[in-house]
Amino acid sequence: MSIVTNQTTELIGKTPVYQLPNTNIYVKLEKYNVGGSVKDRAVLGMLQDAKEKGRIHEDSIIVEATSGNTGIALAMVGAILHIKTVIIMPESMSKERRELIKAYGAQLILTPKETGMKGALERANEILEKYPNAFTLGQFVNPANPDMHYRTTGAEIVEQVPNVDVFVAGIGTGGTFTGVTRRLKEHNPNLKAIAVEPTGSPAITEGKGGPHKIQGIGAGFIPENFDESLMDGVQTVSDEEAFSEVQTFMRESGVSIGLSAGAAIVAAKRIAREEPKANIVVIAPDGVEKYLSLLDFANNEYVK
């Protein structure tokens, strides 16, 4: 159905699902949100919640620590609402993500790559303590994050793929995994929900973080918004496996996916080999366009 609107927020959600040929793997393509990622949903939900609770005022400053996509979504919505936005992210995040945030008019602060997301969160807290009119959406702890995915992403999947047996998602803030899984398990209590994390940052499987190149997941700690009680299994995926799958998927489907999507599809294909009749739904959080400066497709490797 075509949409004509002058409200940018109406272009968030209702994303398509692509079925991998000759498989029962269904990939929900979140790059088709107006801001280019699944984080558009969470940001909209958290901002709506903040407005309802009277937390947003004319002189408010939104301060958020993010690995990138939430920052882009916040910068976009901040521009629409004319709210000053400050984004803090590790300097290791891709150049494309940084430039998009600045293009929307937000202020960008980079923290040392060695401190990862923890360092970005600490810097955000320093700013919040300094400015009384500053507030954070707190994507890692804000229940409005998973609630938005329960109400929209999960509801859409139920309509698009009625008989889901397995749900697979990478763990960033945990919001997508938790919200969607809650919705899907209401329809199928026997559904298996599989979390995906980088081999280099196995916070769920080994309780520790570490460096990796799959941007958007693997923050190095277990977020409050990640409800482990909903998880039926976890898969770890290496940087190399994720990049290889991005290339394979794009060259076979003609559809762009990002690195965390590549990781999730690797996990889904493993499950499909063990359970060939299972209907498996995978979240593809964004496209590869935000990572081109990090990838060398000609030589099938990450840029060193």
C-alpha positions as CSV (number, residue, x, y, z in Angstrom):
1,M,0.0,0.0,0.0
2,S,1.4,3.4,-1.0
3,I,1.7,6.1,1.6
4,V,1.5,9.9,1.1
5,T,2.1,11.9,4.3
6,N,3.7,15.0,5.7
7,Q,4.4,13.3,9.0
8,T,7.8,11.7,9.0
9,T,6.9,9.5,12.0
10,E,4.2,7.8,9.9
11,L,7.0,6.3,7.8
12,I,8.2,4.2,10.7
13,G,7.1,0.6,10.8
14,K,5.3,-1.7,8.5
15,T,8.5,-3.0,7.1
16,P,8.6,-5.9,4.5
17,V,9.7,-9.5,5.1
18,Y,11.9,-11.3,2.6
19,Q,11.8,-15.1,2.4
20,L,15.2,-16.7,1.5
21,P,14.5,-18.9,-1.6
22,N,14.1,-22.6,-0.9
23,T,14.1,-22.1,2.9
24,N,11.7,-21.3,5.7
25,I,13.8,-18.4,6.8
26,Y,12.0,-15.0,6.8
27,V,14.0,-11.8,7.2
28,K,12.3,-8.7,8.4
29,L,14.0,-5.8,6.7
30,E,14.1,-2.9,9.1
31,K,16.3,-0.7,6.8
32,Y,13.0,0.3,5.2
33,N,12.1,2.5,8.2
34,V,12.5,6.2,7.3
35,G,15.7,6.6,9.3
36,G,17.1,3.4,7.9
37,S,17.0,1.0,10.9
38,V,15.0,-0.8,13.6
39,K,16.0,1.9,16.1
40,D,13.5,4.3,14.5
41,R,10.8,2.3,16.3
42,A,12.4,2.3,19.7
43,V,13.2,6.0,19.6
44,L,9.7,6.9,18.5
45,G,8.2,4.8,21.3
46,M,10.5,6.2,24.0
47,L,9.9,9.8,22.9
48,Q,6.2,9.4,22.8
49,D,6.4,7.9,26.3
50,A,8.6,10.8,27.5
51,K,6.1,13.4,26.1
52,E,3.2,11.7,27.8
53,K,5.1,11.8,31.1
54,G,6.0,15.5,30.7
55,R,9.7,15.0,30.4
56,I,10.2,16.9,27.2
57,H,10.1,20.7,27.3
58,E,11.1,23.6,25.0
59,D,14.6,23.8,26.5
60,S,15.2,20.1,26.8
61,I,18.4,18.5,25.7
62,I,18.3,14.8,24.7
63,V,21.5,13.0,25.6
64,E,22.0,9.4,24.5
65,A,24.9,6.9,24.4
66,T,24.6,4.7,21.4
67,S,26.5,2.6,19.0
68,G,25.0,4.5,16.1
69,N,21.5,3.6,14.8
70,T,19.7,5.0,17.9
71,G,21.7,8.2,17.5
72,I,20.7,8.5,13.9
73,A,17.0,8.0,14.8
74,L,17.2,10.4,17.7
75,A,19.0,13.1,15.6
76,M,16.3,12.7,12.9
77,V,13.3,12.9,15.4
78,G,15.1,15.7,17.3
79,A,15.3,17.7,14.0
80,I,11.6,17.1,13.5
81,L,10.7,18.2,17.0
82,H,13.3,21.0,17.2
83,I,14.9,19.5,20.3
84,K,18.6,19.8,20.8
85,T,20.2,16.4,20.7
86,V,23.6,15.2,21.9
87,I,24.8,11.8,20.8
88,I,27.8,10.0,22.5
89,M,29.3,7.0,20.8
90,P,32.6,5.1,20.7
91,E,35.0,6.4,18.1
92,S,35.2,2.9,16.6
93,M,31.7,3.3,15.1
94,S,31.5,3.8,11.3
95,K,32.1,7.1,9.6
96,E,28.8,6.8,7.8
97,R,26.9,6.7,11.2
98,R,28.8,9.7,12.5
99,E,28.1,11.8,9.4
100,L,24.4,11.0,9.3
101,I,24.1,12.1,13.0
102,K,25.8,15.4,12.2
103,A,23.7,15.8,9.0
104,Y,20.5,15.9,11.0
105,G,22.0,18.7,13.2
106,A,22.8,16.8,16.3
107,Q,26.0,17.3,18.4
108,L,28.3,14.2,18.3
109,I,30.7,13.4,21.0
110,L,33.1,10.5,20.5
111,T,34.6,8.4,23.3
112,P,37.7,6.2,23.2
113,K,37.2,2.9,21.4
114,E,39.0,1.0,24.2
115,T,36.1,1.8,26.7
116,G,33.4,0.7,24.3
117,M,29.7,1.4,25.1
118,K,30.5,1.5,28.8
119,G,32.7,4.6,28.2
120,A,30.0,6.2,26.1
121,L,27.4,5.6,28.9
122,E,29.8,7.1,31.5
123,R,30.3,10.2,29.4
124,A,26.5,10.6,28.9
125,N,26.0,10.4,32.7
126,E,28.6,13.1,33.2
127,I,26.6,15.4,30.9
128,L,23.3,14.6,32.5
129,E,24.7,15.5,35.9
130,K,26.0,18.8,34.6
131,Y,22.9,20.1,32.8
132,P,19.6,20.0,34.7
133,N,17.5,20.4,31.5
134,A,19.2,17.3,29.9
135,F,17.6,13.9,29.9
136,T,18.2,10.5,28.4
137,L,15.9,8.1,26.9
138,G,18.0,5.3,28.4
139,Q,17.5,2.8,25.6
140,F,19.2,0.0,27.6
141,V,16.8,0.3,30.6
142,N,13.7,2.1,29.3
143,P,10.7,-0.3,29.2
144,A,9.2,1.9,26.4
145,N,11.8,0.4,24.1
146,P,10.7,-3.3,24.2
147,D,7.1,-2.2,24.6
148,M,7.3,-0.4,21.2
149,H,8.5,-3.7,19.6
150,Y,5.8,-5.6,21.3
151,R,3.2,-3.3,19.9
152,T,4.6,-2.8,16.4
153,T,7.4,-5.2,15.3
154,G,6.0,-8.2,17.0
155,A,2.4,-7.5,15.8
156,E,3.6,-7.1,12.2
157,I,5.4,-10.4,12.3
158,V,2.3,-12.2,13.6
159,E,0.4,-10.9,10.5
160,Q,3.2,-11.5,8.0
161,V,4.4,-14.9,9.1
162,P,1.4,-16.5,11.1
163,N,3.2,-19.7,12.2
164,V,6.6,-18.7,13.6
165,D,8.5,-21.5,15.2
166,V,11.8,-19.8,15.9
167,F,12.7,-16.1,16.3
168,V,16.3,-14.9,16.0
169,A,17.7,-11.5,16.9
170,G,21.0,-10.0,17.8
171,I,21.3,-8.4,21.2
172,G,22.1,-4.7,21.4
173,T,19.8,-3.1,23.9
174,G,17.7,-6.2,24.1
175,G,14.6,-4.2,23.3
176,T,13.8,-5.8,19.9
177,F,14.4,-9.3,21.2
178,T,12.4,-8.9,24.4
179,G,9.4,-7.0,22.9
180,V,9.0,-9.2,19.8
181,T,9.5,-12.5,21.7
182,R,6.8,-11.5,24.3
183,R,4.4,-10.9,21.4
184,L,5.2,-14.1,19.5
185,K,5.1,-16.3,22.6
186,E,1.6,-15.1,23.2
187,H,0.6,-16.6,19.9
188,N,2.9,-19.7,20.1
189,P,4.0,-20.6,23.7
190,N,6.3,-23.3,22.1
191,L,8.2,-20.6,20.1
192,K,12.0,-20.8,20.5
193,A,13.7,-17.4,20.9
194,I,17.4,-17.4,20.0
195,A,19.7,-14.6,20.9
196,V,22.8,-13.8,18.9
197,E,26.0,-12.2,20.1
198,P,29.5,-11.7,18.7
199,T,32.1,-14.4,19.4
200,G,34.4,-11.6,20.5
201,S,32.0,-10.2,23.1
202,P,30.2,-13.1,24.7
203,A,28.4,-11.3,27.6
204,I,25.5,-13.8,27.6
205,T,27.4,-17.0,27.1
206,E,30.6,-16.2,29.1
207,G,29.8,-13.1,31.1
208,K,32.4,-10.9,29.5
209,G,32.8,-8.3,26.8
210,G,35.5,-7.7,24.3
211,P,36.4,-6.1,20.9
212,H,34.5,-7.1,17.8
213,K,33.4,-5.6,14.5
214,I,29.7,-6.5,14.4
215,Q,28.4,-3.0,15.1
216,G,25.0,-2.7,16.8
217,I,25.2,-5.8,19.0
218,G,27.5,-7.1,21.7
219,A,27.8,-4.1,24.0
220,G,29.9,-6.1,26.4
221,F,27.3,-6.3,29.2
222,I,23.8,-7.7,29.6
223,P,21.3,-4.9,29.2
224,E,18.4,-4.5,31.6
225,N,16.0,-4.5,28.7
226,F,17.1,-8.0,27.7
227,D,14.8,-10.5,29.4
228,E,16.9,-13.6,29.6
229,S,13.9,-15.6,30.9
230,L,12.4,-15.4,27.4
231,M,15.6,-16.8,25.7
232,D,15.6,-20.5,24.6
233,G,19.1,-20.4,23.3
234,V,22.0,-18.3,22.2
235,Q,24.4,-18.4,19.2
236,T,27.7,-16.7,18.9
237,V,28.9,-15.5,15.5
238,S,32.4,-14.4,14.5
239,D,33.2,-11.1,12.7
240,E,34.2,-13.1,9.6
241,E,31.0,-15.2,9.5
242,A,28.9,-12.0,9.7
243,F,30.7,-10.2,6.9
244,S,30.7,-13.3,4.7
245,E,26.9,-13.7,5.1
246,V,26.3,-10.0,4.3
247,Q,28.1,-10.6,1.0
248,T,26.3,-13.9,0.3
249,F,22.8,-12.5,1.1
250,M,23.3,-9.4,-0.9
251,R,24.6,-11.2,-4.0
252,E,21.9,-13.8,-3.9
253,S,18.9,-11.6,-3.0
254,G,19.9,-8.1,-4.2
255,V,18.9,-6.7,-0.8
256,S,21.3,-4.8,1.4
257,I,21.8,-5.9,5.0
258,G,24.1,-4.8,7.8
259,L,26.6,-6.7,9.9
260,S,24.3,-7.6,12.8
261,A,21.8,-8.9,10.3
262,G,24.5,-11.0,8.7
263,A,25.2,-12.5,12.2
264,A,21.6,-13.2,12.8
265,I,21.1,-14.9,9.4
266,V,24.2,-17.1,10.1
267,A,22.5,-18.3,13.3
268,A,19.2,-18.8,11.5
269,K,20.9,-21.0,8.8
270,R,22.5,-23.1,11.6
271,I,19.1,-23.7,13.1
272,A,17.5,-24.4,9.7
273,R,20.0,-27.2,9.1
274,E,18.9,-28.8,12.4
275,E,15.2,-28.0,12.0
276,P,14.5,-27.8,8.3
277,K,10.7,-27.6,8.7
278,A,10.7,-24.8,11.2
279,N,9.5,-21.3,10.2
280,I,12.3,-19.0,11.3
281,V,12.0,-15.2,11.5
282,V,15.1,-13.1,11.7
283,I,15.5,-9.3,12.3
284,A,17.7,-7.5,9.9
285,P,18.2,-4.2,11.8
286,D,19.6,-2.1,8.9
287,G,21.5,-2.1,5.6
288,V,25.1,-2.2,4.7
289,E,25.2,1.5,3.6
290,K,26.3,2.6,7.1
291,Y,29.3,0.3,7.1
292,L,30.9,0.7,3.7
293,S,34.0,2.5,5.1
294,L,34.7,-0.6,7.3
295,L,34.4,-3.3,4.6
296,D,36.6,-4.3,1.7
297,F,34.3,-6.2,-0.6
298,A,36.9,-6.6,-3.3
299,N,39.2,-8.6,-0.9
300,N,36.4,-10.1,1.3
301,E,37.7,-8.6,4.5
302,Y,37.3,-5.8,7.0
303,V,39.3,-2.6,6.4
304,K,42.4,-2.8,8.5
